Each structure stands twice: as structure tokens, then as C-alpha cells.
Amino acid sequence: MKVPAPLVRLWHRLGSPRWFFETTAPWLPWLLGLGVVLLGAGAFWGLALAPADYLQGNSFRIIYVHVPAAILAQSCYMLMGTCGVVLLVWRMKLADMVLEAAAPIGASFTALALITGAVWGKPTWGTWWAWDARVTSMLILLFLYLGIIGLRQALARPEAAGRACAILAIVGLVNIPIIKYSVDWWLTLHQPSTFKLTEKPAMPPSMWIPLLLSVLGFYALFVWSVLQSTRVVVLERERRTAWVQNFVTEQGSKP
């Protein structure tokens, strides 16, 4: 089967750090604005307008931060695993740049999910921490993020560091289905997934619509953060190229 020529050209362009840097520049303010608006709307609706839960009272409102953070923590790692495959198979250096830029962002989302989960667990379970299957697998995810960050810093040769991080990112993907299905596979304290694409939400619209807005807002800010961080990595790694030096000169000449 012959691949259409436009897709081939797009694939080759995706391997160009310069094309990525120049193409993504106009997206950044739109993504940032969209994320702020959606997240602000979801937070105001969820914290101020949504009714209290009949069992958990007002403590349930932490889902408007906890659930999006947990979803993004897993999505970010899947992005890194995909970048690892692209790097090892097609040797696309931009994939390694995205992997490097996304790791601290994913670690931050994972830490936020664990912290907000602990805050939620105290009034719900009566303890800040329980070695619940989902909680434990999320903690492992944090260790995987930190391992990838530390591994890159520990290896002096960028090529070797990229390959090692790619392998670890791919191997760590096995933890993602464990996180997702842990509440189904084992007897756990953690409640089932709040969002399921195949089922109608158990919450009334006044509760799940602001949660959806928060998730979309988190995603917009996540994409903005990854693009922004990747652009910084591109400038750092391509600093000796003529186009980066010209870009730096142009930025320095602006008032």
C-alpha cells in the first residue's frame, strides 16, 4: 500500500526541529487562552455552583483537580512511550526532544494527582495514604517519571541518554493498563473511574459538565506546556545551527 505523498512530507517535516519550532509558535497563545478559560469555567462551576455530593459532601469537589491531573499523568506517559518508539524505530530526534520536555510535566501531574488523592482520601477513607492498587500504581508511575529524568541527567552522551530513556518509557507503558484496570482486577478502596467513554456518567450534568471542562482545560494547558518546553529543548540542542543563531539575534534586537 502506497502512502500518500502529503503524509510522507508531513512525516519528514515532523522530524525537523526548525519546522516544529516555527509551526508551533502561533499555537501557543491560543492554547494558553483556551486552557485558562476552560479551566476557570470548570473550577468556578464545580466549586461554586455544583451541588454537594450526597455521600461525600463538599469534599468531592477535589475531583475537579484530582481527576484531570490523574488523566494527564497517564496521557503524558503514553506520549513519552510513543516518542520512545518513534525514536528507536525512525531515529527522529524531535521525538527525543518531546520525551525530554514532557517528563518533568508528567511528573508534576502525577505528584499533583497523588497529593490531591491523599487530601481526598483523608475524609473519605480516614487516612492520608493507603496501599491501594491504583494509588500504588500511580506512585510507581511517579518513580518511572523520576527515573527517566534521572537517567537522562546521569548519561553524558545525549544519544545514549535518549535511547535509554526511550527504552524505559516503553517498558513503563505496562503500568498504564494496571492503573486503569486496578479497580476491576483487585479489591481496592479507590472508586471506579469517574469518566467512561462507553457508559453514561453516574453523576448529574451539574457535576460532570464542569469536570469535563476542567479535563479539557488541563489538556489545553498540557499541550501548551509540552510545546513550550519542547521549543526550549530545540533551542538548546540546535543552538549551533544558523537558524537558531539568527532567531536569537532577532529576539535580542527587538525593543
C-alpha positions as CSV (number, residue, x, y, z in Angstrom):
1,M,0.0,0.0,0.0
2,K,1.4,3.3,-1.1
3,V,1.5,6.1,1.5
4,P,0.0,9.4,0.1
5,A,2.7,11.9,-0.7
6,P,1.3,14.6,1.7
7,L,1.6,12.3,4.6
8,V,5.1,11.4,3.7
9,R,6.0,15.1,3.5
10,L,4.3,15.7,6.8
11,W,6.2,12.9,8.4
12,H,9.5,14.2,7.2
13,R,8.6,17.7,8.5
14,L,7.8,16.3,11.9
15,G,11.4,15.2,12.0
16,S,12.6,18.8,11.6
17,P,13.1,20.7,14.8
18,R,13.1,24.0,12.9
19,W,9.8,23.2,11.2
20,F,8.3,22.3,14.6
21,F,9.6,25.5,16.2
22,E,8.3,27.8,13.5
23,T,4.9,26.0,13.1
24,T,4.0,25.8,16.8
25,A,4.7,29.5,17.6
26,P,1.2,30.8,16.6
27,W,-0.5,28.0,18.6
28,L,0.9,28.9,22.0
29,P,-1.3,32.0,22.9
30,W,-4.4,30.2,21.7
31,L,-3.7,27.1,23.7
32,L,-2.9,29.1,26.8
33,G,-6.0,31.2,26.4
34,L,-8.3,28.2,25.8
35,G,-6.8,26.4,28.8
36,V,-7.3,29.3,31.1
37,V,-10.9,29.9,30.0
38,L,-11.9,26.2,30.2
39,L,-10.1,25.6,33.5
40,G,-11.6,28.8,35.0
41,A,-15.1,27.9,33.9
42,G,-14.8,24.3,35.2
43,A,-13.4,25.4,38.5
44,F,-16.0,28.1,39.1
45,W,-18.9,25.8,38.1
46,G,-17.5,22.9,40.1
47,L,-16.5,24.7,43.2
48,A,-19.2,27.3,43.4
49,L,-22.3,26.1,41.5
50,A,-22.3,22.3,41.6
51,P,-24.3,20.7,44.4
52,A,-22.6,18.8,47.2
53,D,-22.4,15.0,46.9
54,Y,-25.0,13.1,48.9
55,L,-22.3,10.9,50.5
56,Q,-19.0,12.9,50.5
57,G,-20.4,16.4,50.9
58,N,-18.2,19.1,49.7
59,S,-15.0,17.0,49.9
60,F,-15.9,15.5,46.5
61,R,-15.1,18.9,44.8
62,I,-11.4,18.0,44.7
63,I,-12.2,15.8,41.7
64,Y,-12.1,18.9,39.6
65,V,-8.3,18.9,40.1
66,H,-7.6,15.3,41.1
67,V,-9.2,13.6,38.1
68,P,-7.8,15.8,35.4
69,A,-4.3,15.5,37.0
70,A,-4.5,11.7,37.1
71,I,-5.7,11.5,33.5
72,L,-3.0,13.8,32.2
73,A,-0.3,11.9,34.2
74,Q,-1.2,8.8,32.2
75,S,-1.7,10.6,28.9
76,C,1.7,12.2,29.2
77,Y,3.4,8.9,29.8
78,M,1.7,7.4,26.8
79,L,3.0,10.3,24.8
80,M,6.5,9.6,26.1
81,G,6.2,5.9,25.3
82,T,5.1,6.8,21.7
83,C,8.0,9.1,21.4
84,G,10.3,6.3,22.6
85,V,9.1,4.0,19.8
86,V,9.5,6.8,17.2
87,L,13.0,7.5,18.3
88,L,14.1,3.9,18.4
89,V,12.5,2.9,15.1
90,W,12.8,6.0,12.9
91,R,15.7,7.8,14.8
92,M,13.6,11.0,14.8
93,K,15.5,13.4,17.1
94,L,12.4,15.6,17.7
95,A,10.8,12.6,19.4
96,D,13.6,12.6,21.9
97,M,13.2,16.3,22.4
98,V,9.5,15.9,23.2
99,L,10.3,13.0,25.5
100,E,12.8,15.1,27.4
101,A,10.4,18.1,27.6
102,A,7.4,16.0,28.7
103,A,9.0,14.1,31.6
104,P,9.0,16.9,34.2
105,I,5.5,17.9,33.2
106,G,4.2,14.4,33.6
107,A,6.0,14.0,36.9
108,S,4.3,17.2,38.1
109,F,0.8,16.0,37.1
110,T,1.5,12.7,38.8
111,A,2.6,14.3,42.0
112,L,-0.5,16.6,41.9
113,A,-2.7,13.6,41.5
114,L,-1.1,11.8,44.4
115,I,-1.3,14.8,46.7
116,T,-4.9,15.7,45.9
117,G,-5.8,12.0,46.2
118,A,-4.3,12.0,49.7
119,V,-6.3,15.1,50.6
120,W,-9.4,13.4,49.3
121,G,-8.6,10.1,51.0
122,K,-8.4,11.6,54.5
123,P,-12.1,12.4,54.9
124,T,-13.2,9.5,52.6
125,W,-11.0,6.6,53.8
126,G,-10.0,8.0,57.1
127,T,-6.3,8.0,56.2
128,W,-3.9,10.1,54.1
129,W,-2.4,7.1,52.4
130,A,-3.4,3.6,51.8
131,W,-1.5,1.0,49.7
132,D,-4.4,0.7,47.4
133,A,-3.8,-0.8,44.0
134,R,-4.5,2.3,42.0
135,V,-2.6,4.6,44.4
136,T,0.4,2.3,44.4
137,S,0.5,2.0,40.6
138,M,0.3,5.8,40.4
139,L,3.2,6.0,42.8
140,I,5.1,3.6,40.5
141,L,4.3,6.0,37.6
142,L,5.9,8.8,39.5
143,F,9.0,6.7,40.1
144,L,9.1,6.0,36.3
145,Y,9.0,9.7,35.5
146,L,11.7,10.4,38.0
147,G,13.8,7.5,36.7
148,I,13.6,8.9,33.2
149,I,14.6,12.3,34.3
150,G,17.5,11.0,36.4
151,L,18.6,8.6,33.7
152,R,18.9,11.4,31.2
153,Q,21.0,13.5,33.6
154,A,23.2,10.6,34.5
155,L,24.3,9.8,31.0
156,A,26.8,12.2,29.4
157,R,26.2,11.2,25.8
158,P,22.9,12.7,24.5
159,E,22.4,9.8,22.0
160,A,22.9,7.1,24.7
161,A,20.7,9.1,27.1
162,G,17.9,9.4,24.6
163,R,17.9,5.7,23.7
164,A,18.0,4.6,27.4
165,C,15.1,7.0,28.3
166,A,13.1,5.7,25.3
167,I,13.5,2.1,26.4
168,L,12.5,2.9,29.9
169,A,9.5,4.9,28.7
170,I,8.4,2.0,26.5
171,V,8.9,-0.6,29.3
172,G,7.0,1.6,31.7
173,L,3.9,1.6,29.5
174,V,2.9,-1.7,31.1
175,N,2.0,0.3,34.2
176,I,-0.7,2.3,32.4
177,P,-3.3,-0.5,32.0
178,I,-2.5,-1.6,35.6
179,I,-3.5,1.9,36.7
180,K,-6.7,1.9,34.6
181,Y,-8.0,-1.6,35.4
182,S,-6.6,-1.9,39.0
183,V,-10.1,-1.2,40.5
184,D,-11.5,-4.0,38.4
185,W,-8.7,-6.6,38.9
186,W,-8.3,-6.2,42.6
187,L,-10.3,-5.4,45.7
188,T,-9.4,-1.7,46.3
189,L,-10.6,1.3,48.3
190,H,-10.4,3.5,45.2
191,Q,-13.7,4.2,43.5
192,P,-14.2,3.2,39.8
193,S,-13.2,5.6,37.0
194,T,-15.3,8.8,37.0
195,F,-15.3,9.1,33.2
196,K,-16.0,6.2,30.9
197,L,-16.5,6.7,27.2
198,T,-18.7,3.7,26.9
199,E,-21.1,4.5,29.7
200,K,-23.3,7.3,30.8
201,P,-21.8,9.3,33.7
202,A,-23.1,8.3,37.1
203,M,-23.1,12.0,38.2
204,P,-25.8,14.5,37.2
205,P,-24.8,17.0,34.5
206,S,-24.3,19.8,37.0
207,M,-21.4,17.8,38.4
208,W,-19.8,16.1,35.3
209,I,-20.0,19.0,32.9
210,P,-17.7,21.2,35.0
211,L,-15.4,18.1,35.4
212,L,-15.3,17.8,31.6
213,L,-14.5,21.5,31.2
214,S,-11.7,21.0,33.7
215,V,-10.3,18.0,31.9
216,L,-10.3,19.8,28.6
217,G,-8.7,22.9,30.2
218,F,-6.0,20.7,31.7
219,Y,-5.4,19.1,28.3
220,A,-5.0,22.5,26.6
221,L,-2.6,23.7,29.2
222,F,-0.7,20.4,29.0
223,V,-0.3,20.7,25.2
224,W,0.8,24.3,25.7
225,S,3.4,23.3,28.3
226,V,4.8,20.4,26.2
227,L,5.1,22.6,23.1
228,Q,6.7,25.4,25.1
229,S,9.1,23.1,26.9
230,T,10.0,21.3,23.6
231,R,10.7,24.6,22.0
232,V,13.2,25.4,24.8
233,V,14.9,22.0,24.2
234,V,15.0,22.6,20.5
235,L,16.8,25.9,21.0
236,E,19.2,24.3,23.4
237,R,20.1,21.4,21.2
238,E,20.2,23.3,17.9
239,R,22.0,26.3,19.4
240,R,24.9,25.9,17.0
241,T,22.7,26.0,13.8
242,A,22.4,29.1,11.8
243,W,18.6,29.4,12.1
244,V,18.8,29.3,15.9
245,Q,21.5,31.9,16.0
246,N,19.5,34.1,13.6
247,F,16.4,33.7,15.8
248,V,18.4,34.6,19.0
249,T,19.8,37.7,17.2
250,E,16.4,38.8,16.0
251,Q,14.9,38.4,19.5
252,G,17.8,40.3,21.0
253,S,17.3,43.2,18.6
254,K,13.7,43.7,19.5
255,P,12.9,46.6,21.8
